Amino acid sequence: MKNLARAGDHETQDTPGTNPLFKLPAQSRARNLGKINSVIVSAITCLVFIALCPTSMVRAGEALGARSAKLALPLNRGICIDRQVHSIPPTPDRVTRADDVRVVRTLGFEFVKLIFNPVVFKSGDGLDTSHMAYFDQIVNYGVAEKLPVVVCIHPEWKYKEQVLGNPAEFASFLSFMKALSGHIAARWTCSQVALQLMTEPPPASTNSSDWNYWGTLQQRLWQTARAELPAHTLILSGDMGGSIEGLEHATPVDDDNVLYGFTFYEPNLFAWQGDGGSALMHGLKGIPFPSGPEALTRLPGILASVPQELQGEVKRRVEEYAAQRWDPDKVSARIAKLDTWRRAHGGKLKLWCAEFGCHQGAPEADRRQYLELMRTLFDRYKIGWSYWSFNEDYAVMTSSRTPSGPANEQTPDKAILHALMPDKYPKAGD
């Protein structure tokens, strides 16, 4: 909000009355009226901010000594735009456009998750100010659509290992997080932006006396961000790649305005088949869900699409997958472990699936069944979620789309959208 013109900017006429202000010389009265008006403007600004973010009444200095108020952003049903950038300007296939975010809103998702590589936006111990215009631009796409944005700090795996494996590197990352949190605080309210501190942290030390014990590292990350963002929702997680097991060993913080995130692509052999990021997964197709002995009947067809040198490993994995009998009950038992962890800590912690999805390489009917199962389980346990991803490899668009292409070259997959949001996309005939 711009400051109003101060009374002290011009001569103020005498006004009768008993207020001591009007007994001062005109120049002094002007200065004092200017200060009063400035105070009034500040008060109005605070009231507006509090109306937008009730939890902003917690001052930054108090944030670490008392629990924040209720969750500022619930983040129930959203989607990630998977456009990790490695340079500014980004390569054309990595650019997030205003139309992409507009489509996310029109599809009915309640927030958009944007991923940011700290290598691109960090300089020394602070921000690379020459690159922050792109950061601001794509966050503001969400603001323009009145669509909350999750700012997800999304380093590459080796970078995360480096940060969590070296005290000096971690201290530098903390300084970066402080600068970034302050940058967010200065621009967006707690009803517009939430911050995910680090996606899928790698395994840290399991010894609570070590400097890099995850409970200690995450506490320091949370303290750093919370000091700058007393009102914004923060997203924490366990280590071990953000897995359920990592979260089970995580130490909750004393803060009600926090979501506890996890990543879920289980069973991996099914959910990742066709993913080009892995030579093994890239050639896979035809892996069924649920799994059982019948999966072995598909083995000849599965092996036919796999390079000769990988067939032995694929055969072993398919046989293992069949023996594990991944079915709805087994997946349900995995998600129930999260609820057990939550109840062990009082039952009020807020869980959030930071990533889940299924590659388009999976059999279509099995993919729909799997995603509907996941959404049903999240509903059952009151877990918010961010689907991975928009129109990239795990898309909610049909396979005829242009991956990462312009929004006008996409066709929404109504069957997948029904699996995720049946209230918005009823089945034909319902």
C-alpha positions as CSV (number, residue, x, y, z in Angstrom):
1,M,0.0,0.0,0.0
2,K,1.3,3.5,-0.9
3,N,1.7,6.0,1.9
4,L,-0.9,8.8,1.9
5,A,0.4,12.4,1.5
6,R,1.6,13.6,4.8
7,A,0.1,16.7,6.4
8,G,3.7,18.0,6.9
9,D,4.2,18.3,3.2
10,H,2.4,21.7,3.2
11,E,1.5,24.5,5.6
12,T,-1.4,23.6,7.9
13,Q,-3.9,26.3,9.0
14,D,-4.7,27.1,12.6
15,T,-7.7,25.3,14.0
16,P,-9.4,26.5,17.2
17,G,-9.6,24.1,20.2
18,T,-7.8,23.0,23.2
19,N,-5.6,20.3,21.6
20,P,-2.0,21.2,22.5
21,L,-1.0,20.4,18.9
22,F,-2.8,23.6,17.7
23,K,-0.7,25.7,20.1
24,L,2.5,24.8,18.2
25,P,4.0,26.9,15.4
26,A,2.6,26.0,12.0
27,Q,5.8,24.1,10.9
28,S,5.9,22.0,14.1
29,R,2.2,21.3,13.8
30,A,2.7,20.1,10.2
31,R,5.5,17.7,11.3
32,N,3.4,16.3,14.1
33,L,0.3,16.0,11.9
34,G,2.6,14.2,9.4
35,K,3.6,11.7,12.1
36,I,0.0,11.2,13.2
37,N,-1.1,10.5,9.6
38,S,1.8,8.1,9.2
39,V,0.8,6.3,12.3
40,I,-2.8,6.2,11.0
41,V,-1.7,4.8,7.6
42,S,0.5,2.2,9.4
43,A,-2.5,1.2,11.6
44,I,-4.8,0.9,8.5
45,T,-2.1,-1.2,6.7
46,C,-1.8,-3.5,9.7
47,L,-5.6,-4.0,9.9
48,V,-5.8,-4.8,6.2
49,F,-3.0,-7.3,6.5
50,I,-4.5,-8.9,9.6
51,A,-7.8,-9.2,7.7
52,L,-6.0,-11.0,4.9
53,C,-3.8,-13.1,7.3
54,P,-5.2,-13.4,10.8
55,T,-2.1,-15.2,11.9
56,S,0.0,-12.1,11.0
57,M,-0.8,-10.9,14.5
58,V,2.1,-13.1,15.6
59,R,5.2,-10.9,15.4
60,A,8.3,-12.2,13.9
61,G,10.1,-11.9,17.2
62,E,7.5,-14.0,18.9
63,A,7.1,-16.6,16.3
64,L,9.6,-19.0,17.7
65,G,8.4,-18.6,21.3
66,A,4.7,-19.4,20.8
67,R,2.6,-21.5,18.6
68,S,1.4,-19.9,15.4
69,A,-2.3,-19.7,14.9
70,K,-4.4,-22.1,12.8
71,L,-3.4,-23.1,9.3
72,A,-3.4,-20.1,7.0
73,L,-3.6,-22.2,3.8
74,P,-5.3,-25.6,4.0
75,L,-4.0,-26.7,0.5
76,N,-6.5,-29.5,-0.1
77,R,-6.5,-30.3,-3.8
78,G,-3.8,-28.9,-6.1
79,I,-1.3,-29.7,-8.8
80,C,2.3,-29.1,-9.6
81,I,3.7,-27.6,-12.7
82,D,6.9,-29.6,-13.2
83,R,9.1,-27.0,-14.9
84,Q,12.4,-27.2,-13.0
85,V,14.7,-24.5,-14.4
86,H,18.5,-24.6,-14.6
87,S,19.1,-21.2,-16.1
88,I,17.5,-17.7,-16.4
89,P,16.1,-17.3,-18.9
90,P,14.8,-20.8,-18.9
91,T,14.9,-23.1,-21.9
92,P,11.5,-22.9,-23.8
93,D,10.3,-26.3,-22.5
94,R,10.9,-25.2,-18.9
95,V,9.0,-21.9,-19.0
96,T,5.8,-21.5,-16.9
97,R,3.3,-19.3,-18.6
98,A,0.3,-17.3,-17.3
99,D,-2.0,-19.5,-19.5
100,D,-0.7,-22.6,-17.7
101,V,-1.7,-21.3,-14.3
102,R,-5.1,-20.1,-15.7
103,V,-5.8,-23.6,-17.0
104,V,-4.9,-25.0,-13.5
105,R,-7.6,-22.8,-12.0
106,T,-10.2,-23.5,-14.7
107,L,-9.7,-27.2,-14.2
108,G,-10.9,-26.8,-10.6
109,F,-7.6,-27.2,-8.7
110,E,-7.5,-25.1,-5.5
111,F,-3.8,-24.2,-5.6
112,V,-0.7,-24.5,-7.8
113,K,2.7,-25.8,-6.7
114,L,5.7,-24.2,-8.4
115,I,9.2,-25.7,-8.0
116,F,12.3,-23.6,-7.7
117,N,15.9,-24.8,-8.0
118,P,18.0,-22.9,-5.4
119,V,21.1,-23.1,-7.6
120,V,19.4,-20.7,-10.0
121,F,18.1,-18.2,-7.4
122,K,20.9,-18.3,-4.8
123,S,24.0,-16.2,-5.0
124,G,26.6,-16.5,-2.2
125,D,24.6,-16.7,1.0
126,G,21.7,-14.7,-0.4
127,L,19.5,-14.2,-3.5
128,D,20.6,-13.8,-7.0
129,T,18.6,-10.6,-7.5
130,S,19.2,-10.7,-11.3
131,H,17.1,-13.9,-11.4
132,M,14.3,-13.0,-9.0
133,A,12.2,-11.3,-11.6
134,Y,11.3,-14.7,-13.0
135,F,10.5,-16.0,-9.6
136,D,8.2,-13.1,-8.9
137,Q,6.6,-13.3,-12.3
138,I,5.4,-16.9,-12.1
139,V,4.2,-16.6,-8.5
140,N,2.3,-13.5,-9.6
141,Y,0.6,-15.6,-12.2
142,G,-1.1,-17.5,-9.4
143,V,-1.9,-14.3,-7.5
144,A,-3.5,-12.8,-10.7
145,E,-5.8,-15.9,-10.9
146,K,-6.6,-15.7,-7.2
147,L,-5.0,-19.2,-6.9
148,P,-2.8,-19.8,-3.9
149,V,0.8,-20.8,-4.7
150,V,3.1,-23.3,-3.0
151,V,6.7,-22.1,-3.4
152,C,8.6,-25.4,-3.3
153,I,12.3,-25.3,-2.8
154,H,13.3,-28.2,-5.2
155,P,17.0,-28.8,-5.3
156,E,18.6,-31.6,-7.3
157,W,19.6,-34.7,-5.3
158,K,23.4,-34.0,-5.3
159,Y,22.8,-30.5,-4.1
160,K,20.7,-31.6,-1.2
161,E,23.3,-34.2,-0.2
162,Q,25.9,-31.4,-0.3
163,V,23.8,-29.0,1.8
164,L,22.9,-31.7,4.4
165,G,26.4,-33.1,4.5
166,N,28.5,-30.1,5.2
167,P,28.0,-27.6,8.1
168,A,29.3,-24.6,6.1
169,E,27.0,-25.4,3.1
170,F,24.0,-25.8,5.4
171,A,24.8,-22.5,7.1
172,S,24.9,-20.8,3.6
173,F,21.6,-22.5,2.7
174,L,20.0,-21.2,5.9
175,S,21.1,-17.7,5.0
176,F,19.5,-18.2,1.5
177,M,16.3,-19.4,3.2
178,K,16.2,-16.3,5.4
179,A,16.6,-14.0,2.4
180,L,14.0,-15.9,0.4
181,S,11.5,-15.9,3.2
182,G,12.0,-12.2,3.6
183,H,11.5,-11.7,-0.1
184,I,8.2,-13.6,0.1
185,A,7.0,-11.8,3.2
186,A,7.5,-8.4,1.5
187,R,5.4,-9.4,-1.5
188,W,2.7,-11.9,-0.8
189,T,0.2,-12.5,2.1
190,C,-0.3,-15.7,3.9
191,S,-3.5,-16.2,1.8
192,Q,-1.5,-16.1,-1.4
193,V,1.7,-18.2,-0.8
194,A,2.9,-21.1,1.3
195,L,6.5,-22.2,1.5
196,Q,7.8,-25.8,1.2
197,L,11.2,-25.7,2.8
198,M,12.8,-28.6,0.9
199,T,11.4,-31.3,-1.3
200,E,12.4,-34.9,-0.6
201,P,15.4,-34.4,1.7
202,P,17.9,-37.3,1.4
203,P,18.8,-39.4,4.5
204,A,20.5,-37.4,7.2
205,S,22.1,-38.7,10.4
206,T,19.9,-40.9,12.6
207,N,22.0,-39.9,15.7
208,S,20.3,-37.1,17.5
209,S,23.6,-35.8,18.8
210,D,25.0,-35.2,15.3
211,W,24.9,-31.8,13.8
212,N,23.1,-33.2,10.7
213,Y,20.4,-35.1,12.5
214,W,17.3,-34.4,10.5
215,G,15.2,-33.3,13.4
216,T,17.9,-30.7,14.2
217,L,18.3,-29.5,10.6
218,Q,14.6,-29.1,10.0
219,Q,14.1,-27.3,13.3
220,R,16.7,-24.8,12.1
221,L,15.1,-24.4,8.7
222,W,11.7,-23.9,10.2
223,Q,13.0,-21.3,12.7
224,T,14.7,-19.4,10.0
225,A,11.7,-19.3,7.7
226,R,9.2,-18.7,10.6
227,A,11.2,-15.7,11.9
228,E,10.6,-14.0,8.5
229,L,7.2,-15.5,7.8
230,P,5.2,-15.5,11.1
231,A,1.9,-15.8,9.3
232,H,2.5,-18.0,6.3
233,T,1.9,-21.8,6.1
234,L,5.2,-23.7,6.1
235,I,5.6,-27.2,4.8
236,L,7.9,-29.6,6.5
237,S,8.7,-33.3,5.9
238,G,10.8,-36.3,6.9
239,D,14.1,-37.1,5.3
240,M,14.8,-40.4,3.5
241,G,13.5,-38.8,0.3
242,G,10.4,-37.5,1.9
243,S,9.1,-41.0,2.4
244,I,6.5,-42.2,4.9
245,E,9.4,-43.8,6.9
246,G,11.2,-40.5,6.9
247,L,8.1,-38.7,8.3
248,E,7.6,-41.4,10.9
249,H,11.0,-40.4,12.4
250,A,10.5,-36.7,12.1
251,T,10.1,-34.5,15.1
252,P,7.1,-32.2,14.9
253,V,7.6,-28.5,15.7
254,D,5.5,-26.4,18.1
255,D,3.5,-24.6,15.3
256,D,-0.1,-25.1,14.2
257,N,0.5,-23.3,10.9
258,V,2.6,-26.2,9.5
259,L,1.8,-29.0,7.1
260,Y,3.8,-32.3,7.2
261,G,4.5,-33.4,3.7
262,F,5.4,-36.7,2.2
263,T,5.9,-38.1,-1.3
264,F,4.1,-41.2,-2.5
265,Y,4.6,-43.2,-5.7
266,E,4.0,-46.7,-4.4
267,P,4.2,-49.3,-5.9
268,N,7.1,-47.6,-7.8
269,L,7.3,-50.2,-10.6
270,F,3.7,-49.5,-11.5
271,A,3.6,-45.7,-11.0
272,W,7.0,-44.9,-12.6
273,Q,6.7,-47.2,-15.7
274,G,7.6,-45.2,-18.8
275,D,9.5,-42.5,-17.0
276,G,12.4,-41.2,-19.1
277,G,14.4,-40.3,-16.1
278,S,15.4,-43.9,-15.7
279,A,16.7,-46.3,-18.4
280,L,15.1,-49.2,-16.6
281,M,11.7,-47.5,-16.2
282,H,11.7,-45.8,-19.6
283,G,11.1,-49.0,-21.6
284,L,8.6,-50.5,-19.2
285,K,4.9,-50.8,-20.1
286,G,2.1,-53.1,-19.2
287,I,2.8,-53.4,-15.5
288,P,-0.6,-53.9,-13.9
289,F,-2.2,-52.7,-10.7
290,P,-3.2,-54.5,-8.6
291,S,-0.4,-57.0,-8.7
292,G,-0.4,-60.8,-8.0
293,P,0.6,-64.0,-9.7
294,E,-1.5,-62.9,-12.7
295,A,1.1,-60.2,-13.4
296,L,3.5,-62.9,-14.5
297,T,1.3,-63.7,-17.4
298,R,2.2,-60.3,-18.9
299,L,5.9,-60.9,-18.5
300,P,6.6,-61.8,-22.1
301,G,5.0,-58.7,-23.4
302,I,6.7,-56.5,-20.8
303,L,10.1,-57.9,-21.6
304,A,9.5,-57.4,-25.4
305,S,9.7,-53.6,-24.9
306,V,12.8,-53.6,-22.8
307,P,16.4,-53.5,-24.1
308,Q,18.1,-56.9,-24.0
309,E,20.7,-55.8,-21.4
310,L,17.9,-54.8,-18.9
311,Q,15.6,-57.8,-19.4
312,G,17.1,-59.8,-16.5
313,E,16.7,-57.0,-14.0
314,V,13.1,-56.3,-15.3
315,K,12.2,-59.9,-15.0
316,R,13.4,-60.0,-11.4
317,R,11.5,-56.9,-10.5
318,V,8.3,-58.0,-12.1
319,E,8.5,-61.3,-10.2
320,E,9.1,-59.5,-7.0
321,Y,6.2,-57.1,-7.7
322,A,3.9,-60.0,-8.4
323,A,4.9,-61.7,-5.1
324,Q,4.4,-58.5,-3.1
325,R,0.7,-58.5,-4.1
326,W,0.2,-54.7,-4.3
327,D,-3.5,-54.2,-4.0
328,P,-5.8,-51.5,-2.5
329,D,-5.5,-53.0,1.0
330,K,-1.7,-52.8,0.9
331,V,-1.7,-49.2,-0.3
332,S,-4.3,-48.3,2.3
333,A,-2.1,-49.9,5.0
334,R,0.8,-47.7,3.9
335,I,-1.2,-44.5,4.2
336,A,-2.7,-45.6,7.5
337,K,0.9,-45.5,8.9
338,L,0.8,-41.8,8.5
339,D,-2.4,-41.5,10.5
340,T,-0.8,-43.7,13.2
341,W,2.2,-41.3,13.4
342,R,-0.2,-38.3,13.6
343,R,-2.2,-39.9,16.4
344,A,1.1,-40.7,18.3
345,H,1.7,-37.0,18.3
346,G,-1.8,-36.0,19.6
347,G,-3.8,-36.4,16.4
348,K,-3.9,-32.8,15.4
349,L,-0.9,-32.6,13.0
350,K,-1.9,-31.7,9.4
351,L,-0.7,-34.2,6.8
352,W,-0.1,-33.2,3.1
353,C,0.9,-35.3,0.2
354,A,3.5,-33.1,-1.5
355,E,3.7,-35.4,-4.6
356,F,1.8,-38.4,-5.9
357,G,0.9,-39.5,-9.4
358,C,1.2,-42.2,-12.1
359,H,3.1,-42.0,-15.4
360,Q,1.0,-42.1,-18.6
361,G,3.0,-45.2,-19.5
362,A,0.8,-47.2,-17.2
363,P,-2.2,-49.1,-18.5
364,E,-5.0,-46.5,-18.7
365,A,-7.7,-48.4,-16.7
366,D,-5.2,-49.4,-14.0
367,R,-3.9,-45.8,-13.8
368,R,-7.4,-44.4,-13.3
369,Q,-8.1,-47.1,-10.6
370,Y,-4.9,-46.3,-8.8
371,L,-5.4,-42.5,-8.8
372,E,-9.0,-42.9,-7.6
373,L,-7.8,-45.2,-4.8
374,M,-5.2,-42.6,-3.7
375,R,-7.7,-39.7,-3.7
376,T,-10.2,-41.9,-1.7
377,L,-7.5,-42.6,0.9
378,F,-6.5,-39.0,1.2
379,D,-10.1,-38.1,1.7
380,R,-10.5,-40.8,4.4
381,Y,-7.5,-39.5,6.4
382,K,-8.1,-35.8,5.7
383,I,-4.8,-35.4,3.8
384,G,-4.4,-32.5,1.4
385,W,-2.5,-33.3,-1.8
386,S,-0.6,-31.9,-4.8
387,Y,-0.8,-34.1,-7.9
388,W,2.3,-34.5,-10.0
389,S,1.9,-33.1,-12.6
390,F,0.1,-30.7,-14.9
391,N,1.0,-31.5,-18.6
392,E,4.3,-33.1,-18.2
393,D,5.0,-36.9,-18.0
394,Y,2.4,-37.6,-15.3
395,A,-0.1,-35.3,-16.8
396,V,-3.8,-34.7,-16.2
397,M,-4.0,-34.1,-20.0
398,T,-4.5,-36.7,-22.6
399,S,-1.5,-38.5,-24.2
400,S,-2.1,-36.4,-27.4
401,R,-1.0,-33.3,-25.6
402,T,2.3,-31.4,-26.3
403,P,4.3,-32.1,-23.1
404,S,5.2,-28.8,-21.4
405,G,3.7,-27.1,-24.4
406,P,1.3,-24.1,-24.7
407,A,-1.9,-24.3,-22.8
408,N,-4.0,-24.2,-26.0
409,E,-2.4,-27.5,-27.1
410,Q,-3.7,-29.5,-24.2
411,T,-6.8,-31.7,-23.9
412,P,-7.8,-32.4,-20.3
413,D,-8.2,-36.1,-19.5
414,K,-11.7,-36.1,-18.0
415,A,-11.3,-39.7,-16.7
416,I,-8.2,-38.8,-14.7
417,L,-9.8,-35.6,-13.5
418,H,-12.9,-37.6,-12.4
419,A,-10.5,-39.9,-10.4
420,L,-9.1,-36.9,-8.6
421,M,-12.1,-34.6,-8.3
422,P,-15.3,-36.6,-8.8
423,D,-17.4,-33.7,-7.5
424,K,-16.2,-31.5,-10.4
425,Y,-16.0,-34.2,-13.0
426,P,-18.9,-36.7,-12.7
427,K,-18.9,-39.9,-14.7
428,A,-20.9,-39.9,-17.9
429,G,-24.4,-40.9,-16.9
430,D,-24.0,-39.9,-13.2
